[in-house]
């Protein structure tokens, strides 16, 4: 089942990239998708049936909206700090506890934090994520944990776990 899923997703991706629905293009895409499914299926998620659950797509759309909004807010925050004459920054590395268990969910959270301006995920050790933050707003782990991961983690949990 995983091979078929990887093949279908690869073929859909091929057709979206090329956007040509001719017979030769579909044949080439099918061959490329077959090769990809033979090589990369072992890296694909184990429980394929999670992909077929429609509520995960709903939560993914909500997550995407929240992520884009947080990126816009963070861009303005970083621009303010760069353009302000006093350059108000308090950089530091903070340790945030994660509730996510799967490696895919943790990676998605770390990458979401890194893609948000002003923060960079540095390392994951156990259940703790180390994040470099341009302006550490609080010394309390509960507060800065909620500020950094709170908005992303609850949606990622609903999408992946």
C-alpha positions in Angstrom: 0.0 0.0 0.0 2.9 2.4 0.8 4.4 1.8 -2.6 1.1 2.7 -4.3 0.7 5.8 -2.2 4.2 7.0 -3.0 3.7 6.3 -6.7 0.4 8.2 -6.8 1.8 11.2 -4.9 4.9 11.3 -7.0 2.9 11.2 -10.3 0.5 13.9 -9.1 3.6 16.0 -8.1 5.1 15.3 -11.6 1.9 16.4 -13.3 1.6 19.5 -11.2 5.2 20.5 -12.0 5.1 19.9 -15.7 1.5 20.8 -16.2 1.4 18.9 -19.5 -1.2 16.1 -19.7 0.1 14.4 -22.9 0.7 10.7 -23.2 4.5 10.9 -23.4 4.6 13.2 -20.4 2.4 10.8 -18.4 4.6 7.8 -19.4 7.8 9.6 -18.4 6.1 10.7 -15.1 4.9 7.2 -14.4 8.4 5.8 -14.9 9.9 8.5 -12.7 7.2 7.9 -10.1 7.9 4.1 -10.2 11.6 4.7 -9.6 10.9 7.1 -6.8 8.5 4.7 -5.1 11.0 1.8 -5.3 13.7 3.9 -3.8 12.0 6.2 -1.3 9.0 4.2 0.1 11.1 3.1 3.1 11.3 6.7 4.2 7.6 7.3 3.8 5.2 7.4 6.8 4.3 4.0 8.1 0.5 4.5 8.6 -0.7 5.5 5.1 -4.3 5.6 6.2 -3.7 8.8 8.1 -3.3 10.6 4.7 -6.8 9.6 3.8 -8.5 11.2 6.8 -10.2 14.4 5.6 -10.1 16.1 9.0 -6.3 16.3 8.8 -6.6 18.4 5.6 -8.9 20.7 7.4 -6.4 21.2 10.3 -3.6 21.6 7.7 -5.4 24.5 6.1 -5.9 26.1 9.5 -2.3 25.5 10.4 -1.2 27.0 7.0 -3.3 30.1 7.7 -1.9 30.5 11.2 1.7 29.9 10.0 1.4 32.6 7.3 -0.1 35.0 9.8 2.7 34.4 12.3 5.3 34.9 9.5 3.8 38.2 8.6 3.7 39.4 12.2 7.3 38.2 12.7 8.5 40.0 9.6 7.1 43.2 10.9 8.6 42.6 14.3 12.1 41.9 12.8 11.8 44.9 10.5 10.9 47.1 13.5 14.0 45.9 15.4 16.3 46.4 12.5 15.0 49.9 11.6 14.7 51.2 15.2 17.7 53.5 16.0 18.3 51.7 19.4 18.0 48.3 17.7 16.0 46.7 20.6 17.2 43.0 20.6 17.7 40.6 23.5 19.0 37.5 21.7 19.2 34.2 23.5 18.8 30.4 23.2 15.7 29.1 25.0 14.7 25.5 25.8 11.2 24.6 24.9 9.5 21.4 25.9 7.5 19.7 23.2 4.5 17.4 23.5 4.9 16.0 20.0 6.1 12.3 19.9 6.6 11.5 16.2 9.8 12.5 14.4 7.9 14.0 11.5 5.8 16.2 13.8 8.9 17.4 15.7 10.7 18.2 12.4 7.7 20.1 11.1 7.6 22.1 14.3 11.3 22.9 14.2 11.1 23.9 10.5 8.1 26.1 11.2 9.9 27.9 13.9 13.0 28.3 11.7 11.0 29.7 8.8 9.4 32.3 11.1 11.7 35.4 11.1 13.5 36.1 14.4 13.7 32.4 15.5 16.0 29.5 14.5 15.7 25.9 15.8 19.1 24.9 17.0 18.7 21.3 18.3 16.3 18.7 19.5 17.4 16.7 22.5 14.7 14.3 23.9 11.5 16.3 24.3 13.3 19.6 24.4 13.8 22.0 21.4 16.5 24.6 21.6 15.6 27.8 19.8 17.6 30.9 19.1 15.3 33.9 19.6 16.0 37.5 18.5 14.2 39.0 21.5 13.7 36.8 24.6 10.5 38.3 26.0 10.4 36.3 29.2 12.6 34.3 31.6 9.7 31.9 32.4 9.8 28.7 30.3 6.0 28.4 30.3 5.6 31.9 28.8 8.3 31.7 26.1 7.3 28.1 25.3 3.8 29.2 24.6 5.0 32.2 22.6 7.3 30.1 20.4 5.5 26.8 19.9 2.0 27.2 21.3 0.4 28.3 18.0 2.1 25.7 15.9 2.3 22.7 18.1 -1.5 22.2 18.7 -2.2 22.2 15.0 0.7 19.9 14.1 -0.5 17.4 16.7 -3.9 17.3 15.0 -2.4 17.0 11.6 0.2 14.3 12.1 -0.4 12.5 15.4 
